[in-house]
Amino acid sequence: MGKGDRKTAKGKRYNCSYGNARPKAITKTAGSAAAPVAKKAAGKKTVAKKAA
């Protein structure tokens, strides 16, 4: 279970290979990104006036 073991992530890094133990990072394309969520404008809070 060291550098020479190709079934572990450490062995994959040493051997410069990928697999189930060390999956390759998937790069997302620009088109598949979710649309940014519009934040609500922080307005003034209205305080209810007490009836005198």
C-alpha distance matrix in Angstrom:
0.0 3.7 7.1 7.4 5.5 8.8 8.4 7.1 9.9 8.4 7.9 11.3 12.9 12.1 13.5 16.2 16.1 16.6 16.2 15.8 12.7 14.7 18.3 20.9 23.5 26.7 29.8 32.8 36.1 39.0 41.0 38.7 38.5 40.4 43.8 44.0 45.6 49.0 49.3 52.6 55.0 55.3 59.0 61.3 61.3 64.7 66.0 68.6 71.9 73.6 77.0 79.6
3.7 0.0 3.8 5.6 5.5 8.6 9.6 7.8 9.4 6.7 6.2 9.9 10.6 9.2 11.2 14.0 14.7 15.9 16.3 16.6 13.4 14.4 18.1 20.1 22.6 26.1 28.8 32.0 35.3 38.1 40.4 38.2 38.0 40.1 43.4 43.4 45.2 48.5 48.9 52.2 54.5 54.8 58.5 60.8 61.0 64.6 66.0 68.7 71.9 73.8 77.3 79.8
7.1 3.8 0.0 3.8 5.6 7.7 10.0 8.5 9.2 6.0 4.5 8.0 8.2 5.9 7.9 10.9 12.2 14.1 15.3 16.5 13.4 13.6 17.2 18.6 21.2 24.7 27.2 30.6 33.6 36.4 38.9 37.1 37.0 39.3 42.6 42.7 44.8 48.0 48.6 52.0 54.2 54.7 58.4 60.9 61.3 64.9 66.5 69.3 72.5 74.5 78.0 80.5
7.4 5.6 3.8 0.0 3.8 6.0 8.9 9.0 10.6 8.5 5.5 8.5 10.0 7.5 7.8 11.4 12.0 14.1 14.9 16.3 13.8 14.5 17.9 19.4 22.5 25.6 28.3 31.8 34.7 37.7 39.9 38.1 38.3 40.8 44.2 44.6 46.7 50.1 50.9 54.3 56.6 57.2 61.0 63.5 63.9 67.5 69.1 71.8 75.1 77.1 80.6 83.2
5.5 5.5 5.6 3.8 0.0 3.8 5.5 6.0 8.7 7.7 4.9 7.7 10.2 9.1 9.1 12.2 11.7 12.8 12.7 13.5 11.0 12.5 15.9 18.1 21.2 24.2 27.2 30.4 33.5 36.6 38.6 36.5 36.8 39.0 42.5 43.0 45.0 48.4 49.2 52.6 55.0 55.7 59.5 62.0 62.2 65.7 67.3 69.8 73.2 75.1 78.5 81.2
8.8 8.6 7.7 6.0 3.8 0.0 3.8 5.5 7.6 7.9 4.6 5.4 8.8 8.5 7.3 9.8 8.4 9.4 9.3 10.6 8.8 10.0 13.0 15.0 18.3 21.1 24.2 27.4 30.4 33.6 35.5 33.4 33.9 36.3 39.8 40.6 42.7 46.2 47.2 50.7 53.2 54.1 57.8 60.5 60.8 64.2 66.0 68.6 72.0 74.0 77.3 80.1
8.4 9.6 10.0 8.9 5.5 3.8 0.0 3.8 6.9 8.5 6.6 7.1 10.6 11.3 10.6 12.4 10.4 9.9 8.4 8.4 6.5 9.0 11.9 14.7 17.9 20.5 23.9 26.8 30.0 33.2 34.8 32.4 32.9 35.0 38.6 39.4 41.2 44.8 45.7 49.1 51.7 52.6 56.3 58.9 59.0 62.4 64.1 66.5 69.9 71.8 75.1 78.0
7.1 7.8 8.5 9.0 6.0 5.5 3.8 0.0 3.8 5.4 5.2 6.2 8.7 9.9 10.5 12.0 10.7 10.2 9.4 9.0 5.7 7.7 11.2 14.0 16.7 19.8 23.0 25.9 29.2 32.2 34.1 31.7 31.8 33.7 37.2 37.7 39.4 42.9 43.6 46.9 49.5 50.1 53.8 56.4 56.5 59.9 61.5 64.0 67.4 69.3 72.7 75.4
9.9 9.4 9.2 10.6 8.7 7.6 6.9 3.8 0.0 3.8 5.4 5.0 6.2 8.6 9.8 10.1 9.3 8.5 8.7 8.7 5.1 5.2 9.0 11.3 13.6 17.0 19.9 23.0 26.3 29.1 31.3 29.0 28.8 30.9 34.3 34.6 36.5 39.9 40.6 43.9 46.4 47.0 50.8 53.3 53.6 57.1 58.8 61.4 64.8 66.8 70.2 72.9
8.4 6.7 6.0 8.5 7.7 7.9 8.5 5.4 3.8 0.0 3.8 5.4 5.2 6.3 8.6 9.7 10.3 10.8 11.8 12.3 8.9 8.6 12.3 14.0 16.1 19.7 22.3 25.5 28.8 31.5 33.9 31.8 31.5 33.7 36.9 37.0 38.9 42.2 42.7 46.1 48.4 48.9 52.6 55.1 55.5 59.0 60.7 63.4 66.7 68.7 72.2 74.7
7.9 6.2 4.5 5.5 4.9 4.6 6.6 5.2 5.4 3.8 0.0 3.8 5.4 5.0 6.0 8.3 8.5 9.8 10.8 12.1 9.2 9.3 12.9 14.5 17.3 20.6 23.3 26.7 29.7 32.7 34.9 33.0 33.1 35.5 38.8 39.2 41.3 44.6 45.4 48.9 51.2 51.8 55.6 58.2 58.6 62.1 63.9 66.6 69.9 71.9 75.4 78.0
11.3 9.9 8.0 8.5 7.7 5.4 7.1 6.2 5.0 5.4 3.8 0.0 3.8 5.4 5.1 5.7 5.1 6.1 7.8 9.8 7.6 6.6 9.7 10.9 13.9 17.1 19.8 23.2 26.2 29.2 31.4 29.6 29.8 32.4 35.7 36.3 38.6 41.9 43.0 46.5 48.8 49.7 53.5 56.2 56.7 60.3 62.2 64.8 68.2 70.4 73.7 76.5
12.9 10.6 8.2 10.0 10.2 8.8 10.6 8.7 6.2 5.2 5.4 3.8 0.0 3.8 5.5 5.0 6.5 8.0 10.5 12.5 10.0 7.9 10.8 11.2 13.5 17.0 19.2 22.7 25.6 28.4 30.9 29.3 29.2 31.9 35.0 35.3 37.6 40.8 41.7 45.2 47.4 48.2 52.0 54.6 55.3 58.9 60.8 63.6 66.9 69.2 72.6 75.2
12.1 9.2 5.9 7.5 9.1 8.5 11.3 9.9 8.6 6.3 5.0 5.4 3.8 0.0 3.8 5.5 8.0 10.5 13.0 15.2 12.7 11.3 14.3 14.6 17.1 20.5 22.6 26.2 29.0 31.7 34.3 32.9 32.9 35.6 38.7 38.9 41.3 44.5 45.3 48.9 50.9 51.7 55.5 58.1 58.8 62.4 64.3 67.2 70.4 72.6 76.1 78.7
13.5 11.2 7.9 7.8 9.1 7.3 10.6 10.5 9.8 8.6 6.0 5.1 5.5 3.8 0.0 3.8 5.5 8.8 11.4 14.2 12.5 11.2 13.7 13.9 16.9 19.9 22.1 25.8 28.3 31.3 33.7 32.3 32.7 35.6 38.8 39.4 41.9 45.2 46.3 49.9 52.1 53.1 56.9 59.7 60.4 64.0 66.0 68.8 72.1 74.4 77.7 80.5
16.2 14.0 10.9 11.4 12.2 9.8 12.4 12.0 10.1 9.7 8.3 5.7 5.0 5.5 3.8 0.0 3.8 7.1 10.5 13.6 12.4 10.0 11.7 11.0 13.8 16.7 18.6 22.3 24.7 27.7 30.2 29.0 29.4 32.4 35.5 36.1 38.8 42.0 43.3 46.9 49.0 50.2 53.9 56.8 57.7 61.3 63.4 66.2 69.5 71.9 75.3 78.0
16.1 14.7 12.2 12.0 11.7 8.4 10.4 10.7 9.3 10.3 8.5 5.1 6.5 8.0 5.5 3.8 0.0 3.8 7.0 10.4 10.0 8.0 9.3 9.0 12.4 15.0 17.4 21.0 23.4 26.7 28.8 27.3 28.0 30.9 34.3 35.2 37.8 41.2 42.6 46.2 48.6 49.8 53.6 56.5 57.3 60.7 62.9 65.5 69.0 71.3 74.6 77.4
16.6 15.9 14.1 14.1 12.8 9.4 9.9 10.2 8.5 10.8 9.8 6.1 8.0 10.5 8.8 7.1 3.8 0.0 3.8 7.2 7.5 5.3 5.7 6.1 9.8 12.1 15.1 18.4 21.1 24.4 26.3 24.5 25.2 28.0 31.4 32.5 34.9 38.4 39.8 43.4 45.9 47.2 50.9 53.9 54.5 57.9 60.1 62.6 66.1 68.4 71.6 74.6
16.2 16.3 15.3 14.9 12.7 9.3 8.4 9.4 8.7 11.8 10.8 7.8 10.5 13.0 11.4 10.5 7.0 3.8 0.0 3.8 5.5 5.2 5.2 7.4 11.0 12.8 16.3 19.1 22.0 25.4 26.8 24.6 25.5 27.9 31.5 32.8 34.9 38.6 40.0 43.5 46.2 47.5 51.2 54.1 54.5 57.8 59.9 62.3 65.8 68.0 71.1 74.1
15.8 16.6 16.5 16.3 13.5 10.6 8.4 9.0 8.7 12.3 12.1 9.8 12.5 15.2 14.2 13.6 10.4 7.2 3.8 0.0 3.8 5.4 5.5 8.9 11.8 13.5 17.2 19.5 22.7 26.0 27.2 24.5 25.3 27.3 30.9 32.1 33.9 37.6 38.9 42.2 45.1 46.2 49.9 52.7 52.9 56.1 58.0 60.3 63.9 65.9 69.1 72.1
12.7 13.4 13.4 13.8 11.0 8.8 6.5 5.7 5.1 8.9 9.2 7.6 10.0 12.7 12.5 12.4 10.0 7.5 5.5 3.8 0.0 3.8 6.3 9.7 12.4 14.9 18.4 21.0 24.4 27.5 29.0 26.4 26.7 28.6 32.2 32.9 34.7 38.3 39.3 42.6 45.3 46.2 49.9 52.6 52.7 56.1 57.8 60.2 63.7 65.7 69.0 71.9
14.7 14.4 13.6 14.5 12.5 10.0 9.0 7.7 5.2 8.6 9.3 6.6 7.9 11.3 11.2 10.0 8.0 5.3 5.2 5.4 3.8 0.0 3.8 6.5 9.1 12.1 15.3 18.2 21.6 24.6 26.5 24.1 24.3 26.5 30.0 30.7 32.7 36.2 37.3 40.7 43.3 44.3 48.0 50.8 51.2 54.6 56.5 59.1 62.5 64.7 68.0 70.8
18.3 18.1 17.2 17.9 15.9 13.0 11.9 11.2 9.0 12.3 12.9 9.7 10.8 14.3 13.7 11.7 9.3 5.7 5.2 5.5 6.3 3.8 0.0 3.8 6.4 8.7 12.2 14.9 18.2 21.3 23.0 20.6 21.1 23.4 26.9 27.9 30.0 33.6 34.9 38.4 41.1 42.3 46.0 49.0 49.4 52.8 54.8 57.3 60.8 63.1 66.3 69.2
20.9 20.1 18.6 19.4 18.1 15.0 14.7 14.0 11.3 14.0 14.5 10.9 11.2 14.6 13.9 11.0 9.0 6.1 7.4 8.9 9.7 6.5 3.8 0.0 3.8 6.2 9.3 12.5 15.5 18.7 20.6 18.7 19.2 22.0 25.4 26.4 29.0 32.4 33.9 37.5 40.0 41.5 45.2 48.2 49.0 52.3 54.6 57.2 60.6 63.1 66.2 69.2
23.5 22.6 21.2 22.5 21.2 18.3 17.9 16.7 13.6 16.1 17.3 13.9 13.5 17.1 16.9 13.8 12.4 9.8 11.0 11.8 12.4 9.1 6.4 3.8 0.0 3.8 6.3 9.4 12.7 15.6 17.8 15.9 16.0 18.7 22.0 22.8 25.4 28.8 30.3 33.9 36.3 37.8 41.5 44.6 45.4 48.8 51.1 53.7 57.2 59.7 62.9 65.8
26.7 26.1 24.7 25.6 24.2 21.1 20.5 19.8 17.0 19.7 20.6 17.1 17.0 20.5 19.9 16.7 15.0 12.1 12.8 13.5 14.9 12.1 8.7 6.2 3.8 0.0 3.8 6.3 9.5 12.7 14.4 12.5 13.1 16.0 19.4 20.7 23.5 26.9 28.8 32.4 34.9 36.7 40.3 43.5 44.4 47.7 50.2 52.7 56.2 58.7 61.8 64.8
29.8 28.8 27.2 28.3 27.2 24.2 23.9 23.0 19.9 22.3 23.3 19.8 19.2 22.6 22.1 18.6 17.4 15.1 16.3 17.2 18.4 15.3 12.2 9.3 6.3 3.8 0.0 3.8 6.5 9.4 11.8 10.6 11.0 14.3 17.3 18.6 21.7 24.9 26.9 30.6 32.9 34.9 38.4 41.8 42.9 46.2 48.9 51.4 54.9 57.6 60.6 63.6
32.8 32.0 30.6 31.8 30.4 27.4 26.8 25.9 23.0 25.5 26.7 23.2 22.7 26.2 25.8 22.3 21.0 18.4 19.1 19.5 21.0 18.2 14.9 12.5 9.4 6.3 3.8 0.0 3.8 6.5 8.3 6.8 7.4 10.8 13.8 15.5 18.6 21.8 24.1 27.7 30.2 32.4 35.8 39.2 40.4 43.5 46.3 48.8 52.2 55.0 57.9 61.0
36.1 35.3 33.6 34.7 33.5 30.4 30.0 29.2 26.3 28.8 29.7 26.2 25.6 29.0 28.3 24.7 23.4 21.1 22.0 22.7 24.4 21.6 18.2 15.5 12.7 9.5 6.5 3.8 0.0 3.8 5.5 5.7 7.1 10.8 13.1 15.3 18.7 21.5 24.3 27.8 30.1 32.6 35.9 39.4 40.8 43.8 46.8 49.2 52.6 55.6 58.4 61.5
39.0 38.1 36.4 37.7 36.6 33.6 33.2 32.2 29.1 31.5 32.7 29.2 28.4 31.7 31.3 27.7 26.7 24.4 25.4 26.0 27.5 24.6 21.3 18.7 15.6 12.7 9.4 6.5 3.8 0.0 3.8 5.6 5.7 9.2 10.6 12.6 16.2 18.6 21.5 25.0 27.0 29.7 32.8 36.4 38.0 41.0 44.1 46.6 49.9 53.0 55.7 58.8
41.0 40.4 38.9 39.9 38.6 35.5 34.8 34.1 31.3 33.9 34.9 31.4 30.9 34.3 33.7 30.2 28.8 26.3 26.8 27.2 29.0 26.5 23.0 20.6 17.8 14.4 11.8 8.3 5.5 3.8 0.0 3.8 5.6 8.3 9.6 12.5 15.8 18.3 21.5 24.7 27.0 29.9 32.9 36.6 38.0 40.8 44.0 46.2 49.6 52.6 55.2 58.4
38.7 38.2 37.1 38.1 36.5 33.4 32.4 31.7 29.0 31.8 33.0 29.6 29.3 32.9 32.3 29.0 27.3 24.5 24.6 24.5 26.4 24.1 20.6 18.7 15.9 12.5 10.6 6.8 5.7 5.6 3.8 0.0 3.8 6.4 9.0 12.0 14.9 17.9 20.9 24.2 26.9 29.6 32.7 36.3 37.4 40.2 43.2 45.3 48.8 51.6 54.3 57.6
38.5 38.0 37.0 38.3 36.8 33.9 32.9 31.8 28.8 31.5 33.1 29.8 29.2 32.9 32.7 29.4 28.0 25.2 25.5 25.3 26.7 24.3 21.1 19.2 16.0 13.1 11.0 7.4 7.1 5.7 5.6 3.8 0.0 3.8 6.5 8.7 11.8 14.9 17.7 21.1 23.7 26.2 29.4 33.0 34.1 37.1 40.0 42.3 45.8 48.6 51.4 54.6
40.4 40.1 39.3 40.8 39.0 36.3 35.0 33.7 30.9 33.7 35.5 32.4 31.9 35.6 35.6 32.4 30.9 28.0 27.9 27.3 28.6 26.5 23.4 22.0 18.7 16.0 14.3 10.8 10.8 9.2 8.3 6.4 3.8 0.0 3.8 6.3 8.7 12.0 14.8 18.1 20.9 23.5 26.6 30.1 31.1 33.9 36.8 39.0 42.5 45.3 48.0 51.3
43.8 43.4 42.6 44.2 42.5 39.8 38.6 37.2 34.3 36.9 38.8 35.7 35.0 38.7 38.8 35.5 34.3 31.4 31.5 30.9 32.2 30.0 26.9 25.4 22.0 19.4 17.3 13.8 13.1 10.6 9.6 9.0 6.5 3.8 0.0 3.8 6.4 9.0 12.3 15.4 18.0 20.9 23.8 27.5 28.7 31.4 34.5 36.6 40.1 43.0 45.6 48.9
44.0 43.4 42.7 44.6 43.0 40.6 39.4 37.7 34.6 37.0 39.2 36.3 35.3 38.9 39.4 36.1 35.2 32.5 32.8 32.1 32.9 30.7 27.9 26.4 22.8 20.7 18.6 15.5 15.3 12.6 12.5 12.0 8.7 6.3 3.8 0.0 3.8 6.3 9.1 12.5 15.0 17.6 20.8 24.3 25.7 28.6 31.6 34.0 37.4 40.4 43.2 46.3
45.6 45.2 44.8 46.7 45.0 42.7 41.2 39.4 36.5 38.9 41.3 38.6 37.6 41.3 41.9 38.8 37.8 34.9 34.9 33.9 34.7 32.7 30.0 29.0 25.4 23.5 21.7 18.6 18.7 16.2 15.8 14.9 11.8 8.7 6.4 3.8 0.0 3.8 6.2 9.4 12.4 14.9 18.0 21.5 22.5 25.3 28.3 30.6 34.0 36.9 39.7 42.8
49.0 48.5 48.0 50.1 48.4 46.2 44.8 42.9 39.9 42.2 44.6 41.9 40.8 44.5 45.2 42.0 41.2 38.4 38.6 37.6 38.3 36.2 33.6 32.4 28.8 26.9 24.9 21.8 21.5 18.6 18.3 17.9 14.9 12.0 9.0 6.3 3.8 0.0 3.8 6.5 9.1 12.1 14.8 18.5 19.8 22.5 25.8 28.1 31.4 34.5 37.1 40.2
49.3 48.9 48.6 50.9 49.2 47.2 45.7 43.6 40.6 42.7 45.4 43.0 41.7 45.3 46.3 43.3 42.6 39.8 40.0 38.9 39.3 37.3 34.9 33.9 30.3 28.8 26.9 24.1 24.3 21.5 21.5 20.9 17.7 14.8 12.3 9.1 6.2 3.8 0.0 3.8 6.3 8.7 11.8 15.3 16.6 19.6 22.6 25.2 28.5 31.5 34.4 37.4
52.6 52.2 52.0 54.3 52.6 50.7 49.1 46.9 43.9 46.1 48.9 46.5 45.2 48.9 49.9 46.9 46.2 43.4 43.5 42.2 42.6 40.7 38.4 37.5 33.9 32.4 30.6 27.7 27.8 25.0 24.7 24.2 21.1 18.1 15.4 12.5 9.4 6.5 3.8 0.0 3.8 6.2 8.8 12.3 13.3 16.1 19.3 21.7 24.9 28.1 30.8 33.8
55.0 54.5 54.2 56.6 55.0 53.2 51.7 49.5 46.4 48.4 51.2 48.8 47.4 50.9 52.1 49.0 48.6 45.9 46.2 45.1 45.3 43.3 41.1 40.0 36.3 34.9 32.9 30.2 30.1 27.0 27.0 26.9 23.7 20.9 18.0 15.0 12.4 9.1 6.3 3.8 0.0 3.8 5.9 9.6 11.6 14.4 17.7 20.4 23.4 26.7 29.5 32.3
55.3 54.8 54.7 57.2 55.7 54.1 52.6 50.1 47.0 48.9 51.8 49.7 48.2 51.7 53.1 50.2 49.8 47.2 47.5 46.2 46.2 44.3 42.3 41.5 37.8 36.7 34.9 32.4 32.6 29.7 29.9 29.6 26.2 23.5 20.9 17.6 14.9 12.1 8.7 6.2 3.8 0.0 3.8 6.9 8.7 12.0 15.1 18.1 21.0 24.2 27.2 29.8
59.0 58.5 58.4 61.0 59.5 57.8 56.3 53.8 50.8 52.6 55.6 53.5 52.0 55.5 56.9 53.9 53.6 50.9 51.2 49.9 49.9 48.0 46.0 45.2 41.5 40.3 38.4 35.8 35.9 32.8 32.9 32.7 29.4 26.6 23.8 20.8 18.0 14.8 11.8 8.8 5.9 3.8 0.0 3.7 6.3 9.0 12.4 15.4 18.0 21.4 24.2 26.8
61.3 60.8 60.9 63.5 62.0 60.5 58.9 56.4 53.3 55.1 58.2 56.2 54.6 58.1 59.7 56.8 56.5 53.9 54.1 52.7 52.6 50.8 49.0 48.2 44.6 43.5 41.8 39.2 39.4 36.4 36.6 36.3 33.0 30.1 27.5 24.3 21.5 18.5 15.3 12.3 9.6 6.9 3.7 0.0 3.7 6.2 9.3 12.6 14.8 18.3 21.2 23.5
61.3 61.0 61.3 63.9 62.2 60.8 59.0 56.5 53.6 55.5 58.6 56.7 55.3 58.8 60.4 57.7 57.3 54.5 54.5 52.9 52.7 51.2 49.4 49.0 45.4 44.4 42.9 40.4 40.8 38.0 38.0 37.4 34.1 31.1 28.7 25.7 22.5 19.8 16.6 13.3 11.6 8.7 6.3 3.7 0.0 3.8 6.4 9.6 12.4 15.6 18.7 21.2
64.7 64.6 64.9 67.5 65.7 64.2 62.4 59.9 57.1 59.0 62.1 60.3 58.9 62.4 64.0 61.3 60.7 57.9 57.8 56.1 56.1 54.6 52.8 52.3 48.8 47.7 46.2 43.5 43.8 41.0 40.8 40.2 37.1 33.9 31.4 28.6 25.3 22.5 19.6 16.1 14.4 12.0 9.0 6.2 3.8 0.0 3.8 6.4 9.0 12.4 15.3 17.9
66.0 66.0 66.5 69.1 67.3 66.0 64.1 61.5 58.8 60.7 63.9 62.2 60.8 64.3 66.0 63.4 62.9 60.1 59.9 58.0 57.8 56.5 54.8 54.6 51.1 50.2 48.9 46.3 46.8 44.1 44.0 43.2 40.0 36.8 34.5 31.6 28.3 25.8 22.6 19.3 17.7 15.1 12.4 9.3 6.4 3.8 0.0 3.8 6.2 9.2 12.4 14.9
68.6 68.7 69.3 71.8 69.8 68.6 66.5 64.0 61.4 63.4 66.6 64.8 63.6 67.2 68.8 66.2 65.5 62.6 62.3 60.3 60.2 59.1 57.3 57.2 53.7 52.7 51.4 48.8 49.2 46.6 46.2 45.3 42.3 39.0 36.6 34.0 30.6 28.1 25.2 21.7 20.4 18.1 15.4 12.6 9.6 6.4 3.8 0.0 3.8 6.4 9.3 12.3
71.9 71.9 72.5 75.1 73.2 72.0 69.9 67.4 64.8 66.7 69.9 68.2 66.9 70.4 72.1 69.5 69.0 66.1 65.8 63.9 63.7 62.5 60.8 60.6 57.2 56.2 54.9 52.2 52.6 49.9 49.6 48.8 45.8 42.5 40.1 37.4 34.0 31.4 28.5 24.9 23.4 21.0 18.0 14.8 12.4 9.0 6.2 3.8 0.0 3.8 6.4 8.9
73.6 73.8 74.5 77.1 75.1 74.0 71.8 69.3 66.8 68.7 71.9 70.4 69.2 72.6 74.4 71.9 71.3 68.4 68.0 65.9 65.7 64.7 63.1 63.1 59.7 58.7 57.6 55.0 55.6 53.0 52.6 51.6 48.6 45.3 43.0 40.4 36.9 34.5 31.5 28.1 26.7 24.2 21.4 18.3 15.6 12.4 9.2 6.4 3.8 0.0 3.8 6.2
77.0 77.3 78.0 80.6 78.5 77.3 75.1 72.7 70.2 72.2 75.4 73.7 72.6 76.1 77.7 75.3 74.6 71.6 71.1 69.1 69.0 68.0 66.3 66.2 62.9 61.8 60.6 57.9 58.4 55.7 55.2 54.3 51.4 48.0 45.6 43.2 39.7 37.1 34.4 30.8 29.5 27.2 24.2 21.2 18.7 15.3 12.4 9.3 6.4 3.8 0.0 3.8
79.6 79.8 80.5 83.2 81.2 80.1 78.0 75.4 72.9 74.7 78.0 76.5 75.2 78.7 80.5 78.0 77.4 74.6 74.1 72.1 71.9 70.8 69.2 69.2 65.8 64.8 63.6 61.0 61.5 58.8 58.4 57.6 54.6 51.3 48.9 46.3 42.8 40.2 37.4 33.8 32.3 29.8 26.8 23.5 21.2 17.9 14.9 12.3 8.9 6.2 3.8 0.0
